[in-house]
Amino acid sequence: MKLKSALDPHGPEYRERRAAMLAKLAELDAEHAKALAGGGEKYVARHRGRGKLLARERIELLLDRDSPFLELSPLAAWGSDFPVGASVVTGIGVVEGVECVIVANDPTVRGGASNPWTVKKSFRASDIALENRLPVINLVESGGADLPSQKEIFIPGGRMFRDLTRLSAAGIPTIALVFGNSTAGGAYIPGMCDHVVMVKERAKVFLGGPPLVKMATGEEADDEELGGAEMHARTSGLADYMAVDEPDALRLGRQIVKGLNHRRRGPEPGAVEEPLYPSDELAGIVPEDLKTPFDPREVIARSRTVRGSTSSSRCTGRAWSPGGRACTGIRWGSSRTRRACCSGTRRRRPPSSSSSRIGRTRRWCSCTTRPVTWSAGSTSRRGSSSTAL
């Protein structure tokens, strides 16, 4: 089935919607820039002055050359009292040809300490890794929980360590590359990973530092004796590898991934084809007022390859139209709301046949191991409208 577009890219309604959408995207770009800036110029300069790489620089050196990095939850903590990005960078990247979930603490933001949004963002990355069986690489430099908000972290934060054990039990490799202080809760991350690399004279892993030890026991010990890379590599056995510097640690991390013999399950992507209509027109489809319905088929025609696609159950119901399409060479199942379900000024729910069609779409995607996307452009009984794929 070939989708036909009724969109007029030269009309006043399109131009108005496009201008509003581009303004919203500019706002998102401005917030994302805050996450990219980390803790700000002062703390970035101090971090560089110590001869250390930034979190995103570490990720870039870890990934295969010229390979993409899909950042996850980049705007976490937006609108809260905490910095945008939640002091951690998460995403999916390719290391030695293997797709991996990467979690990198940003030490320029309060020493990489975890706040409530850091925990939620890390949980999301763990869920994605478990569901898709992707190895997890932690780039660790964290002071543990952010003390002013520890009451919101202490209990739910334990799931972070449980997730590491669940991944290992499922046969999904976990790797920790420790670049600096990894104290308190941050010490559990390398302690529970399958493979650990620590940077000589830089990495330090302990629950409490020398001042706390002296206060509690009266014993005097320096950082290296208490939890340095040398001690953990030669005495405790926590470190499997000891790197001479950060680039060497990243090299060892790549070497570990190469030796995993881990391959993604499922079919490989096919050839990439351009959508039937220009994707640049997407910005002018969704109205600024979220209560105004729109035709999601216009979105599908500009985001997926629709040539040769299939559509099922076209003869039943009016609200939903499931089908199969390709996006960047990957076959997807999609289900979308076809039109606003309105009668005059009275809004009503989609026909009951929609539910069975949605169920068939989900079962078809499950049986064929294909992802499924949902798009909605109709108004519900309460007058709200979904405008996101």
Secondary structure, DSSP 8 states (H G I E B T S, - for coil): --------TTSHHHHHHHHHHHHHHHHHHHHHHHHHTTT-HHHHHHHHHTT---HHHHHHHHS-TT--EEEESTTTTTTSSS-TTTTEEEEEEEETTEEEEEEEE-TTTGGG-B-HHHHHHHHHHHHHHHHHT--EEEEEEE-SB-GGGGGGTTTTTHHHHHHHHHHHHTT--EEEEEEEEEEGGGGHHHHHSSEEEEETTT-EEESS-HHHHHHHH-----HHHHHBHHHIIIII---SEEESSHHHHHHHHHHHHHTT-----S---------SS-GGGGGGTS-SSTTS---HHHHHHHHSEEEEEEE--TTS-SSEEEEEEEETTEEEEEEEE-S--EETTEE----THHHHHHHHHHHHHHHTT--EEEE--SB-TTS-B----
